[in-house]
Structures are given as structure tokens and as C-alpha cells.
Amino acid sequence: MSLRKICNSEIVKKCVVHAQESRKGLLRGMASYAVIWPLGSVVQQKIEGREELDYWRVCRFLVYGSLYVAPTLTIWMTIARVVWPQNNLRSALTKALVEQVTYTPFAMTSFYFGMTLLEMKTIDDAKKEVADKFLPTYRVGAVVWPFLQTFNYTVVAEKNRIVFVSFCSLVWTTFLAYMKELEASRLEEEGVPLAIRKKPKA
């Protein structure tokens, strides 16, 4: 299929229309994530027992949550709304399950990779962060998010879905912040298998 045909397809046209209608929802989502994500980092640091907050870490969560997570989540929810427009339990379950095998892996990989780069670390460091922590995080997310998103798609008004997810994300972001700060050795001590182990330098 040519690029022109893809761009002129009905699904793409509907996505563009819905995206234009979702501008206010995007702004609400970005505003929510600008509060929720840094707050999650603050909560995690307090649980960690830090006497002084790492404000640069908080700022990284603010930037990543508001400028990356909210827009990409809005795009996914717009696509899901176009492909599965019905507002019933079956459609909601389908969207939640498809999200779990498409958007969720993308979001988790992006989180570990992107946040590591924001720490001014190398691409190799970012790859290792993903390899070490993706699977443990995904296992937890697979238990939690399908239920929350099924509720979101069936009960919550469409204009408020991004905001609902952002509030659910407070606890989730605290968990992500915790996972982000775990060292590979600690993961190993807790029995979490590492996909890739860093080899010692010769």
C-alpha cells in the first residue's frame, strides 16, 4: 500500500478528526501529568528516606510525564477510540488487552530508556536499564492496568480519561520511580531475573 493510500485511509482520517477534538483533553492530561509524575518522584524519595529531595530527579519526571507520556497516551487512546468506537464491556476489554501488548511495552521501554538519557547517561546505559527492569515492571503492570483501563473505557467520560489515568498513575509513577532507582544488584538480591548482566571490564 502506497503512502498516499495510507494517508487517505478512513482510519487515518478519523484519527486526525478525533485528534483535533482531543486537544483540550491533551492539555488537561499534560497539566495533570505535570503534577502527578513529579509528585510520584517526591513520594518515592520520601519512602526511600531521603532527607533532602533530589529536585533534578523531580524535574526529570515533570518533563518526561508532561511532554512525552501525556501526548503519547493521548495518541494511543485516540487510535483505540477510532478502531473500537463501541462503549461496551467487550470493546473495553479488547482495548485494554491490546494496550497491554502494544502501548504498554512501548511506554515502559521509553520510560527506562528516556529517563536514563535525561540523566545524561549513555545509550548503552539506557539499553541496560531497559534490559534489567522492563520485565519486572511489565509483570506488575499486566496485573494492574488491564482492570483500570477496562473501568476507564466503560465508566469514565471520554474527555476525562487521560485525567483518570493520570491520577491512577500517582501510585504507578511512585512504583516506576522506585524501580528506576533500584540498582541491578538489588534486583538480583530480590530474586528478579536480569535479562542482561553487565560484564566486568578486563
N, C-alpha and C positions, 0 to 999 in steps of 0.2 A: 504494500500500500504506500502511495506517494505521500510526501509531507503535506501537500496541499489537501489531499483527501482526508488525512487525519485531522488537519486544522478545521476542515469544513464538516466534520462528522457531527451528528446530533449531540453526542455525549459531550464533546468539547465545547460546543455552543452553549449547552445547558450549564456546563461548569462555569463558563465565563459569565453568564447571566447571574447564576447563583453567587458567584464570587463578588460581583458588583453589589448584589443585595446584602452581602455579608460584611460590608465594610465596617458598619457600626459594631457588629459582633466581634470583628477582628480588633477594633480599638478597645472594646471592653476587655477582650481576652488579653491584649498586650498590657493594659493597665493592671489587670488582676495579677498577671504573672510577674509584673514589675514589683509587686508587693509580696506575693506568695513565695516565689523562688528565693529571694534573699532572706525572707523570714525563715524559710526552711533551713537555710545555712546557719542562721543565728541560733535556732533551736538546737540543731545538731552540735554546734560548738559549745553550747551551754551544757548539753547532755554529756559531751566529751569532758567537761570540767575545766574549760579554758577560762581563766580569769579575765584576760583581755581578748576581745574579739579580733579576728583576722578580717579587717574591713576590706582588704583586697579580694579575699575569697568571697565575701558577701557581694561585692561589686561584680565579680565574675558571674555569680548566679543571677544577679539582676539583669546584666547584659544578655546572657545566654537565654534566660527564661523569656524575657520580653521581646527580644529581637529575633530569636530563632524558633523557640518552642511554640509560642503562640501563633506565628504565621504558618508554620508547617502543619500544626494541628488543625488550623482553620482550613487549609487546603485539603487535608485528608477528609475532614468532616463534610466539606463541600462536595468532594467526589463521592463519598458514601451516600450523601443525600440524593445525588443525581442518579446513581446506579441503583440504589434501593430506596425509592421515594415513599414506600408504604410506611405508615406509622403504626405497626403492629408488632407483636412479640416475635414472630418468625423473622421479620425483617431486621429487628433489633438484634436478635441472636446472631443472624448472619453477619451483620456489620461488625458486631463485637468479635466474632471468631475470625473474620477476615482481617480485622485490625490487628489481632494478636499475632498473625503470621506475616503481616506486611508492614504496617506503620510502626508497630511496637519494636521489632528488631532494628528498623531504621533509626527510630528515636533513641533507643538505648545505645546503639553504636555511635551515633552522632554525639550523644552526651559525653561519653567517656573520651572519644577522640577530640571533640571540640574543646571541652573543658581542660584537657591536658595541654592542648595548644595554647589556650588562653593563659596557662601558667608559664608560657614561654619555654616549654619543653620541646623536645624533638619529635619528628614524625614517628620515629622508631619507639619512643616512649609512649606515644599515643596509641600505636598499634598494640603494644604490650598491655597497656591499660585495658583496651577492648578485649584482648585475648584472655586476660586474667579474670575480668569482672563481668563480662557480658552474660555468661551462662548462669551464674548465681543470681544475678539481678533478674534475668528473664524468668527463672523458675518462680520467684516470688511474684513477679508481675502477672504471670499466667494464672495464678490463683486469685489475684485481687481484681485486675482490671476488667475481665470479661463481665463480671457481675455488675460493677459500677457503670460500665458503658451500656449494658443492657437496660439498666434503670434510666440512664441518661437519655437513650434513644426512645424510650417508651413513655416516660413520665415528664421529663423536663422540657419546657418550651424551647423551640429551636433557637431563638435568639439568645437564650441563656445557657446553652450547652457548653460553650467554651468557658464561661464563668464557673459553671458547676464543676467542670473538670479541674479548673484551676484551684478551687477550694479542696477538692479531693487530693489535689497534688501537694497540699501542705504536708500531710503525713508522708506521702510518697517522696517528695523532694527531700524531706529530712532523712529518709532512708537512703536516697541516692547520694546525699552529701556524706552520710556515714560510709557508704560503700566507696565513694570517691577517695576518702581519706585513709581507707584501710591499706596497709602495706601487704605485699604479696605474701610475706612470711606469716602475717597474722591470718590471712585467708587459709593458708596451709595448716596452721595450728587449729583452726576451727573446722577442719575437715572438708574445706571447699576445694574441689579439684581445679588445678590451674591448666588451662589449655596450652600455654606456652610458658616455659620457665627460662628465666634469663641466665644464660651461660656465663660462668665466671671468665674474666679476661685472662688471657695467657700471660 
